[in-house]
Amino acid sequence: MNYMGIDHHRQYSHITLLDEKGEKLKSGRVSNLRSELENFLSGIEEVKAIAKAKIKTDKRDSWMLAHLLRTDLIPEVYKRSRENRSYQRILRQRAFYVGSITRVKNRIHALLSQQSEDVQEQISRVKNLFGTKGMKVLRGLSLPGNQKELREARLIHTVPGFGVFLSVITAVEIADIGRFENVRKFHSYAGVIPSTHSSGERTYHGRIVKEGNRWLRWAAVEAVWPAIRADFDLRCYYERLKRKKGANSAKMATARRLLTIIYRMLKENRPYIPYKR
């Protein structure tokens, strides 16, 4: 008897096949298609010698699953019918959405409780805040806003990738650009600088530090994709770094450059000026 361990993912699976003695017969990555699986399982005896002769970087998970199955250490799992699994997915998704709606409503209640007495008096007049009358009251509320931050949000809105919401939240999180002496301190506040490790004469730069304003960092990272689609220079900058350091590092570096642009704009009180070729 042979034993198969499958490390399953959405688009593919990594499969390891062991014999009764625990020796590996075959291992590899397979697309989640019936035909691909059948091709993988065909010719087991022929590939046994090949598997022993080659050095491979196989996934440990699928090997361990096959080994546990061979030693009878994996409990049997109930196999649901296809129809039952379909119903299960739909009902679980509905339960997830109901929970999400409840969380959003609770956050709205918490936000309104922090507003002025005038706002709280208006919402106290309705029994169901999310009913027809309550929604009408919510749409008519005028929440406070700082004119200086709104003016800065309009400037940030001229930067590629920053829509209305990202512009406003960036301006609000910055509050006062004058409190940052230089752009490096602004980057540090936003948490978009790499960690640094020094030993002797060597210095290593690691992952982005998790300290800083996570909302400002989130806004800058969110703006990267629309920014590189809209601005040729930013796209060239991203693609150049992507080839050297990978997509994730290039994305964070582009977010840092967007914040640099915003820093200089707000310091000079001017909109974004694209480079003209």
C-alpha positions in Angstrom: 0.0 0.0 0.0 1.2 3.5 -0.8 0.5 6.7 1.2 -0.1 10.1 -0.1 0.4 13.5 1.7 -1.2 16.5 0.1 -0.4 20.1 1.1 -3.4 21.7 -0.6 -3.6 25.3 -1.8 -6.2 27.1 -4.0 -4.4 26.8 -7.3 -2.1 23.9 -6.7 -1.1 21.1 -4.3 2.3 19.7 -3.3 2.0 15.9 -3.1 4.4 13.3 -1.6 3.9 9.6 -2.1 5.5 7.1 0.3 5.6 3.3 0.2 4.9 1.0 3.2 8.6 1.3 4.3 8.4 5.1 4.3 10.5 5.6 1.2 9.6 8.4 -1.1 8.2 7.2 -4.4 7.4 10.6 -5.9 7.0 14.2 -4.8 6.1 17.4 -6.6 3.8 20.3 -7.2 0.6 19.6 -9.1 -2.2 21.8 -10.5 -5.6 21.1 -8.9 -7.0 19.4 -12.0 -8.1 15.8 -12.2 -6.0 15.2 -15.4 -2.9 16.6 -13.7 -3.4 14.4 -10.7 -3.8 11.3 -12.8 -0.6 12.1 -14.7 1.2 12.6 -11.4 0.2 9.2 -10.2 1.0 7.3 -13.4 4.3 5.5 -13.8 5.2 5.3 -10.1 7.7 2.4 -10.6 9.5 4.2 -13.4 10.1 7.4 -11.3 11.2 5.6 -8.2 14.8 5.4 -9.3 14.7 9.0 -10.6 13.4 10.2 -7.2 16.3 8.6 -5.4 18.9 9.9 -7.9 18.0 13.5 -7.9 18.4 16.1 -5.2 15.1 18.0 -4.7 13.8 20.8 -2.5 10.5 19.1 -1.6 8.0 20.6 0.8 8.3 19.1 4.2 4.6 19.3 4.9 3.4 16.9 2.3 6.1 14.4 3.3 5.2 14.6 6.9 1.5 14.0 6.1 2.3 11.0 4.0 4.5 9.6 6.8 1.8 10.2 9.5 -0.7 8.5 7.2 1.6 5.5 6.8 2.0 5.1 10.5 -1.7 5.5 11.1 -1.3 8.7 13.2 -3.9 10.8 11.2 -7.5 10.4 12.4 -10.1 9.7 9.8 -12.0 12.8 8.6 -15.7 12.7 7.8 -16.2 13.2 4.0 -19.1 15.5 3.3 -21.2 15.2 0.1 -20.6 17.9 -2.6 -24.1 19.3 -1.9 -23.5 19.5 1.8 -20.2 21.3 1.3 -21.9 23.8 -1.0 -24.5 24.6 1.6 -21.9 24.8 4.3 -19.8 27.4 2.4 -22.9 29.6 1.8 -24.1 29.5 5.4 -20.7 30.1 6.8 -20.3 33.1 4.5 -23.6 34.5 5.6 -22.6 34.1 9.2 -19.3 36.0 8.5 -21.2 38.9 6.8 -23.7 39.1 9.8 -20.7 39.3 12.2 -19.1 42.0 10.0 -22.2 44.1 9.9 -22.5 43.9 13.7 -18.9 45.0 14.1 -19.4 47.9 11.8 -22.5 49.0 13.6 -20.7 48.9 16.9 -17.9 51.0 15.6 -20.4 53.6 14.3 -22.0 53.7 17.7 -18.6 54.2 19.3 -17.7 56.9 16.9 -20.9 58.8 17.5 -20.5 58.6 21.2 -17.3 60.6 20.9 -19.0 63.5 19.0 -20.5 66.7 20.3 -23.7 66.9 22.4 -25.5 68.3 19.4 -24.8 65.2 17.3 -25.7 62.9 20.2 -29.0 64.7 20.7 -29.9 64.2 17.0 -29.2 60.4 17.1 -31.1 60.0 20.4 -34.3 61.0 18.7 -34.5 57.7 16.7 -34.9 54.3 18.2 -33.3 52.3 15.4 -30.2 54.1 14.2 -29.9 51.9 11.2 -33.6 51.9 10.2 -35.1 54.2 7.6 -35.4 57.2 9.9 -32.1 56.5 11.5 -30.2 56.4 8.2 -31.8 59.7 7.2 -30.4 61.2 10.4 -27.0 59.7 9.8 -26.8 61.1 6.3 -27.7 64.6 7.6 -25.1 64.7 10.3 -22.3 67.2 10.0 -19.2 65.9 11.6 -16.4 68.4 12.6 -13.5 69.0 10.3 -10.3 71.1 10.5 -10.0 73.6 7.6 -6.2 73.4 7.7 -6.3 69.6 7.3 -8.9 69.9 4.5 -6.7 72.4 2.7 -3.7 70.0 3.0 -5.9 67.1 1.9 -6.6 69.0 -1.4 -2.9 69.3 -2.0 -2.3 65.6 -1.3 -5.1 64.8 -3.6 -2.9 66.0 -6.5 -0.4 63.3 -5.8 -0.9 60.2 -8.1 -2.6 57.3 -6.3 -4.2 59.4 -3.6 -8.0 59.6 -4.0 -10.3 61.6 -1.8 -10.3 59.2 1.2 -6.6 58.5 1.2 -5.8 62.2 0.9 -8.0 63.1 3.9 -6.8 60.3 6.2 -3.2 61.1 5.3 -3.7 64.8 6.1 -5.5 64.0 9.4 -2.8 61.5 10.5 0.0 64.0 9.7 -1.8 66.8 11.4 1.1 69.3 11.3 4.0 68.7 8.9 6.0 71.3 10.8 6.6 69.0 13.7 9.0 66.9 11.5 12.4 68.5 11.2 13.4 66.4 8.1 12.0 63.8 5.8 13.8 61.0 7.6 11.9 61.7 10.8 8.7 61.8 8.8 9.5 58.4 7.3 10.3 57.1 10.8 6.9 58.3 12.1 5.1 56.6 9.2 7.1 53.3 9.9 8.4 53.0 6.3 12.1 52.7 7.1 14.0 49.3 7.2 15.3 47.9 10.4 19.1 48.2 10.8 21.5 45.7 12.5 25.1 46.6 12.9 27.9 44.3 13.9 31.5 45.6 13.8 32.1 47.3 10.5 29.1 45.6 8.8 25.6 47.0 8.7 22.5 45.0 7.6 19.1 46.4 6.6 16.2 44.1 7.4 12.4 44.3 7.2 10.3 47.4 7.7 10.0 48.3 11.3 6.5 47.8 12.7 6.7 51.0 14.8 5.1 54.3 13.7 1.7 55.4 12.5 0.2 52.3 10.9 -2.6 54.2 9.3 -0.3 56.6 7.5 1.8 53.7 6.4 -1.3 51.9 5.2 -2.5 54.9 3.2 0.9 55.2 1.5 1.1 51.5 0.6 -2.5 51.5 -0.7 -1.6 54.4 -3.0 1.3 52.6 -4.7 -0.7 50.6 -7.3 -2.8 53.4 -8.6 0.2 55.7 -8.5 2.5 53.5 -10.7 -0.4 53.1 -13.2 -0.9 56.9 -13.4 2.7 58.2 -13.2 5.4 57.1 -15.6 8.4 58.1 -13.4 6.9 56.3 -10.4 6.3 53.2 -12.5 9.9 53.2 -13.8 11.2 53.6 -10.2 9.0 50.7 -9.0 10.0 48.4 -11.9 13.7 49.2 -11.4 13.6 48.2 -7.8 11.4 45.2 -8.4 14.1 43.7 -10.7 16.8 44.3 -8.1 15.1 43.6 -4.7 11.7 42.0 -5.5 8.1 43.2 -5.6 7.6 43.7 -1.8 10.7 45.8 -1.3 9.9 47.9 -4.4 6.4 48.5 -3.2 7.5 49.8 0.2 10.2 51.9 -1.4 7.6 53.5 -3.7 5.4 54.2 -0.7 8.3 55.9 1.0 8.9 58.0 -2.1 5.2 59.0 -2.2 5.6 60.2 1.4 8.7 62.1 0.5 6.7 63.9 -2.2 3.9 64.7 0.2 6.4 66.0 2.8 8.0 68.4 0.3 4.7 69.6 -1.0 3.3 70.4 2.4 6.5 72.1 3.5 6.4 74.3 0.4 2.6 74.6 0.5 2.2 73.6 -3.2 0.4 70.9 -5.3 2.2 68.0 -7.0 4.1 69.0 -10.1 4.6 66.1 -12.5 7.9 65.9 -14.3 7.6 67.1 -17.9 9.7 65.3 -20.5 
